[in-house]
C-alpha cells in the first residue's frame, strides 16, 4: 500500500483530472495523506509562463518530501523540458488524462482492494462533460496539449452526477475546455439538453456551468438556463479583448457587437469573464475600448491575464507590449472589476439569498457573489445582506 497525495494547478478541468487520478489510486487500495508520502502526483498547468513555473516549483517541492513524483497534465504535455533538471525520483507523464491515470496507477501498482468511490475534496462537485478544443486561437496552447474536442456520453455524466449527490455534494458544476461543444449524438443531446437533464436529478440543489464561449450563447442555451430552476444566476463568458482589431488578431471569431448582443438576454445574471492584457495587437486605444466593453457588458469579476507567449502558438514569437505597460493596464482593469463587484454586492444589502458555505465563514450565493456567513461548511443557508466588505457581502 502506498501513501499518496495529489495536487492540481490551473483550471477546473485540471481539478477534475486530478480527481480522476486520486479516485484511481484510492480504488486500487492506496491511502491518501497530507504532507510527505510514498507518491505525489502534480497535475500541471501551462496556460501562462507563470502557471508552468509554479508547476515546476510544485514538482520540485514534492520531490523533497515524497519517494516518487509523477508530473501530469497540460504542463507535462507541453514540454518535458520544462521539468528537466529535477531529481531522479520525478517522472513526467505526457499522455492525456486517460493515459496518465493508467500510467500512474500501473507504476504504483494495485493491491487488490477496491474501495468505495472517493468523495471530492470540495463542497461543490466539478463534473467534466467535455475535453479538448478544435479551435485555434492565436495565443492558446490548449488544443496542442489537450487535443481535439471530445465529449462524454450524457449517460456517463448523469451517472456521475447522481454519484456525487449520493456522496453529499449539493452543487454540481459542469466543466470542460469548451462546454458549448458538448454533443452526445447517439442520445441527440446538446449542452442545453444536458442542463435540463442534470437539473432534473433528485438532490441537485444548485447547478452551474464553469464557463461558456460567447459563440455558444444562443436562444436554446439561454432558455435552458432560465427554465431549469436549480441553475445559478451566474455565467462566465470569456471576453479576452474588447477591441475588434485585437479579437481578429487573436482569431477569436466574434466581434464586440456580437459579444454585447449575446449577453443582453442575460441581464439579471452575474457575468464574469477572462481578459488578456498586453496582447501584441493591443495599443492604448484598444485597451481603452476593452474597458468600455467591460462596462457595457456589465461584467463584474474579470480574471486578468497579462499576455504570455506560449510555444507552438501563432504568436509565440510576439510579445511587443512592455511589461510595465501590461502591469499598469492590468491594475486599471482589476480596479474596474473590483468596483463592479462591489456595486453588485451592494444590491444584496437588505435582501435575502441562498448561500452554499464552502469553507469556514464563507460561501457563494446563487449568482456566485461571495458572502461572509457564520454557518457549517457544506450547508445551504438562507441569509440577508447586512453590509458590503472588501471580501464580499456580510450576512446579518
Buried (B, 14 or more C-beta within 10 A) or exposed (E): EBBBBBBBBBBBBBBBBBBBBBBBBBBBBBEBBEEEBBBBBBBBBBBBEEBBBBBBEBBBBBBEEBBBBBBBBBBBBBBEEBBEEBEEBBBBBBBBBEEBBEBBBEEBEBEEEEEEBBBBEBBBBBBBBBBBBEBEBBBBBBBBBBBEBBBBBBEEBBEBBBBBBEEEBBBBBBBBBBBBBBBBEEEEBBBBBBBBBBBEBEEBEBBBBBBBBBBBBEEBBBBBBBEBEBBBBBBBBBBBBBBBBBBBBBBBEBBBEBBBEBBEBBEEBBBBBBBBBBBBBBBEEBBBBBBEBBEBBBBBBBBBBBBBBBBEBBBEEBBEBEEEBBEBBBEBBBEBBBEBBBEBBEEBBEEEBBBBBBEEEBBBBBBBBBBBBEBEEBBBBEBEBBEBEEEBBBBE
